[in-house]
């Protein structure tokens, strides 16, 4: 999911599927809380309680879904940050048609003749 501005139901489903793990949701939540600068992998693991190859696995899935970005800082320190615009667009996709089919509210108990 490279470009959420072209979000289709299939791409949205892929992103939501990536969040279908409590650990991945915890990882993304920690990164959202950390802000745009992100965290080093070590700090991220300490804050979310997921370490080593398990964390690497979850980061790979979240990155492939377009929900986080990873960059190298220096020689070997890998940093991760939430893809705020993409996460926001995913939320907007879900709520885009909120209440579109809901019956209009009526003012019960008041006569407007």
Order of alpha helices (4+ residues) and beta strands (2+ residues): alpha-alpha-beta-alpha-alpha-beta-beta-alpha
